[in-house]
Amino acid sequence: MRIFFVCSGNICRSPMAAEYARHRAAQAGLSHLIVDSAGTLGIVGAPASEYAVQVLRENGLDLTSHRSRGVRKNDMTDSDLVLVMEHRHMAELEHRFPRREGSVYLLRAFDHGPDPASGAPDLDDPIQQPLDDYRARFAEIRTAVDHLVIHLRNSR
């Protein structure tokens, strides 16, 4: 199963979510999961933001080798589950890839449990914000991904 996280630049939210999801999937024995990320802006080769790297390091994870990239057609066709950070990402992907089959959800649809809920809020972009904003976004990511892993484990 392939899970794909999408944000704007692929330098803050989606790489943090993907790295944490890899970590949690390994802990949960979900070795069959392939986790990747990209951004709608098409930025290629940029490292993760300094604060994203720092927040993940504080949580025992390493984001130093991450390099940004844009969403490609095969990302959408090959992924079983696409998780976006904002409503506008969902709208853009639906516009660019109208024949997409499979599930596209806001990541925060998993805020309250292992079943995706409607009416989920955006996960705000911390870019150019203080370190504490990155910590707050990672806390939101952690909650949603923890519930996502339960969802994936239950649906095996």
Contacts in CASP RR format, 6 or more apart in sequence:
PFRMAT RR
TARGET T0000
AUTHOR 0000-0000-0000
METHOD contacts of the structure
MODEL  1
MRIFFVCSGNICRSPMAAEYARHRAAQAGLSHLIVDSAGTLGIVGAPASE
YAVQVLRENGLDLTSHRSRGVRKNDMTDSDLVLVMEHRHMAELEHRFPRR
EGSVYLLRAFDHGPDPASGAPDLDDPIQQPLDDYRARFAEIRTAVDHLVI
HLRNSR
1 32 0 8 1.000
1 33 0 8 1.000
1 34 0 8 1.000
1 80 0 8 1.000
1 81 0 8 1.000
1 152 0 8 1.000
2 33 0 8 1.000
2 34 0 8 1.000
2 35 0 8 1.000
2 36 0 8 1.000
2 78 0 8 1.000
2 79 0 8 1.000
2 80 0 8 1.000
2 81 0 8 1.000
3 21 0 8 1.000
3 33 0 8 1.000
3 34 0 8 1.000
3 35 0 8 1.000
3 36 0 8 1.000
3 79 0 8 1.000
3 80 0 8 1.000
3 81 0 8 1.000
3 82 0 8 1.000
3 83 0 8 1.000
3 152 0 8 1.000
4 35 0 8 1.000
4 36 0 8 1.000
4 37 0 8 1.000
4 38 0 8 1.000
4 75 0 8 1.000
4 76 0 8 1.000
4 79 0 8 1.000
4 81 0 8 1.000
4 82 0 8 1.000
4 83 0 8 1.000
5 13 0 8 1.000
5 14 0 8 1.000
5 15 0 8 1.000
5 17 0 8 1.000
5 18 0 8 1.000
5 21 0 8 1.000
5 35 0 8 1.000
5 36 0 8 1.000
5 37 0 8 1.000
5 38 0 8 1.000
5 82 0 8 1.000
5 83 0 8 1.000
5 84 0 8 1.000
5 85 0 8 1.000
5 107 0 8 1.000
6 14 0 8 1.000
6 37 0 8 1.000
6 38 0 8 1.000
6 39 0 8 1.000
6 40 0 8 1.000
6 71 0 8 1.000
6 82 0 8 1.000
6 83 0 8 1.000
6 84 0 8 1.000
6 85 0 8 1.000
6 89 0 8 1.000
6 93 0 8 1.000
7 13 0 8 1.000
7 14 0 8 1.000
7 17 0 8 1.000
7 37 0 8 1.000
7 39 0 8 1.000
7 40 0 8 1.000
7 84 0 8 1.000
7 85 0 8 1.000
7 86 0 8 1.000
7 89 0 8 1.000
7 125 0 8 1.000
8 39 0 8 1.000
8 40 0 8 1.000
8 41 0 8 1.000
8 85 0 8 1.000
8 86 0 8 1.000
8 89 0 8 1.000
8 125 0 8 1.000
8 127 0 8 1.000
9 39 0 8 1.000
9 40 0 8 1.000
9 41 0 8 1.000
9 42 0 8 1.000
9 43 0 8 1.000
9 46 0 8 1.000
9 68 0 8 1.000
9 70 0 8 1.000
10 37 0 8 1.000
10 38 0 8 1.000
10 39 0 8 1.000
10 41 0 8 1.000
10 42 0 8 1.000
10 43 0 8 1.000
10 46 0 8 1.000
10 68 0 8 1.000
10 69 0 8 1.000
10 70 0 8 1.000
11 43 0 8 1.000
11 46 0 8 1.000
11 47 0 8 1.000
11 48 0 8 1.000
11 49 0 8 1.000
11 52 0 8 1.000
11 68 0 8 1.000
11 127 0 8 1.000
12 48 0 8 1.000
12 49 0 8 1.000
12 51 0 8 1.000
12 52 0 8 1.000
12 125 0 8 1.000
12 126 0 8 1.000
12 127 0 8 1.000
12 134 0 8 1.000
12 137 0 8 1.000
13 85 0 8 1.000
13 123 0 8 1.000
13 125 0 8 1.000
13 126 0 8 1.000
13 137 0 8 1.000
13 141 0 8 1.000
14 37 0 8 1.000
14 38 0 8 1.000
14 39 0 8 1.000
14 85 0 8 1.000
15 37 0 8 1.000
15 48 0 8 1.000
15 52 0 8 1.000
15 63 0 8 1.000
15 66 0 8 1.000
15 68 0 8 1.000
16 48 0 8 1.000
16 52 0 8 1.000
16 55 0 8 1.000
16 56 0 8 1.000
16 63 0 8 1.000
16 137 0 8 1.000
16 138 0 8 1.000
16 141 0 8 1.000
17 37 0 8 1.000
17 83 0 8 1.000
17 85 0 8 1.000
17 107 0 8 1.000
17 141 0 8 1.000
17 144 0 8 1.000
17 145 0 8 1.000
18 35 0 8 1.000
18 36 0 8 1.000
18 37 0 8 1.000
19 56 0 8 1.000
19 61 0 8 1.000
19 62 0 8 1.000
19 63 0 8 1.000
19 66 0 8 1.000
20 56 0 8 1.000
20 59 0 8 1.000
20 61 0 8 1.000
20 138 0 8 1.000
20 141 0 8 1.000
20 142 0 8 1.000
20 145 0 8 1.000
21 33 0 8 1.000
21 35 0 8 1.000
21 145 0 8 1.000
21 148 0 8 1.000
21 149 0 8 1.000
22 33 0 8 1.000
22 35 0 8 1.000
23 61 0 8 1.000
24 145 0 8 1.000
24 146 0 8 1.000
24 149 0 8 1.000
25 31 0 8 1.000
25 33 0 8 1.000
25 35 0 8 1.000
25 149 0 8 1.000
25 152 0 8 1.000
28 149 0 8 1.000
28 152 0 8 1.000
28 153 0 8 1.000
30 149 0 8 1.000
30 152 0 8 1.000
30 153 0 8 1.000
30 156 0 8 1.000
33 152 0 8 1.000
36 75 0 8 1.000
36 79 0 8 1.000
38 68 0 8 1.000
38 69 0 8 1.000
38 70 0 8 1.000
38 71 0 8 1.000
38 72 0 8 1.000
38 75 0 8 1.000
39 68 0 8 1.000
39 69 0 8 1.000
39 70 0 8 1.000
39 71 0 8 1.000
40 70 0 8 1.000
40 71 0 8 1.000
40 89 0 8 1.000
40 92 0 8 1.000
40 93 0 8 1.000
41 70 0 8 1.000
42 68 0 8 1.000
42 69 0 8 1.000
42 70 0 8 1.000
42 71 0 8 1.000
43 68 0 8 1.000
43 69 0 8 1.000
43 70 0 8 1.000
44 67 0 8 1.000
44 68 0 8 1.000
44 69 0 8 1.000
44 70 0 8 1.000
45 67 0 8 1.000
45 68 0 8 1.000
45 69 0 8 1.000
46 67 0 8 1.000
46 68 0 8 1.000
47 53 0 8 1.000
47 64 0 8 1.000
47 66 0 8 1.000
47 67 0 8 1.000
47 68 0 8 1.000
48 63 0 8 1.000
48 64 0 8 1.000
48 66 0 8 1.000
48 68 0 8 1.000
49 126 0 8 1.000
49 127 0 8 1.000
49 134 0 8 1.000
51 126 0 8 1.000
51 131 0 8 1.000
51 134 0 8 1.000
52 63 0 8 1.000
52 126 0 8 1.000
52 134 0 8 1.000
53 63 0 8 1.000
53 64 0 8 1.000
54 131 0 8 1.000
54 134 0 8 1.000
55 131 0 8 1.000
55 134 0 8 1.000
55 135 0 8 1.000
55 138 0 8 1.000
56 62 0 8 1.000
56 63 0 8 1.000
56 138 0 8 1.000
57 63 0 8 1.000
58 135 0 8 1.000
59 138 0 8 1.000
59 142 0 8 1.000
71 93 0 8 1.000
71 96 0 8 1.000
73 97 0 8 1.000
76 82 0 8 1.000
76 93 0 8 1.000
76 97 0 8 1.000
76 100 0 8 1.000
77 97 0 8 1.000
77 100 0 8 1.000
77 101 0 8 1.000
79 102 0 8 1.000
80 102 0 8 1.000
80 103 0 8 1.000
81 102 0 8 1.000
81 103 0 8 1.000
81 105 0 8 1.000
82 93 0 8 1.000
82 100 0 8 1.000
82 102 0 8 1.000
82 103 0 8 1.000
82 104 0 8 1.000
82 105 0 8 1.000
83 104 0 8 1.000
83 105 0 8 1.000
83 106 0 8 1.000
83 107 0 8 1.000
83 148 0 8 1.000
84 90 0 8 1.000
84 93 0 8 1.000
84 104 0 8 1.000
84 105 0 8 1.000
84 106 0 8 1.000
84 107 0 8 1.000
85 106 0 8 1.000
85 107 0 8 1.000
85 122 0 8 1.000
85 123 0 8 1.000
85 125 0 8 1.000
86 106 0 8 1.000
86 122 0 8 1.000
86 123 0 8 1.000
86 125 0 8 1.000
87 106 0 8 1.000
87 122 0 8 1.000
90 104 0 8 1.000
90 106 0 8 1.000
93 100 0 8 1.000
93 104 0 8 1.000
94 100 0 8 1.000
94 104 0 8 1.000
105 116 0 8 1.000
105 120 0 8 1.000
106 119 0 8 1.000
106 120 0 8 1.000
106 121 0 8 1.000
106 122 0 8 1.000
106 123 0 8 1.000
107 120 0 8 1.000
107 123 0 8 1.000
107 141 0 8 1.000
107 144 0 8 1.000
107 145 0 8 1.000
107 148 0 8 1.000
108 120 0 8 1.000
108 121 0 8 1.000
108 122 0 8 1.000
108 123 0 8 1.000
108 140 0 8 1.000
108 144 0 8 1.000
109 116 0 8 1.000
109 117 0 8 1.000
109 118 0 8 1.000
109 119 0 8 1.000
109 120 0 8 1.000
109 144 0 8 1.000
110 116 0 8 1.000
110 117 0 8 1.000
110 143 0 8 1.000
110 144 0 8 1.000
110 145 0 8 1.000
110 147 0 8 1.000
110 148 0 8 1.000
110 151 0 8 1.000
111 117 0 8 1.000
111 120 0 8 1.000
111 121 0 8 1.000
111 140 0 8 1.000
111 143 0 8 1.000
111 144 0 8 1.000
111 147 0 8 1.000
112 147 0 8 1.000
113 147 0 8 1.000
113 150 0 8 1.000
113 151 0 8 1.000
114 147 0 8 1.000
114 148 0 8 1.000
114 150 0 8 1.000
114 151 0 8 1.000
114 154 0 8 1.000
115 151 0 8 1.000
116 151 0 8 1.000
123 137 0 8 1.000
123 140 0 8 1.000
123 141 0 8 1.000
123 144 0 8 1.000
124 133 0 8 1.000
124 137 0 8 1.000
126 133 0 8 1.000
126 134 0 8 1.000
126 136 0 8 1.000
126 137 0 8 1.000
END
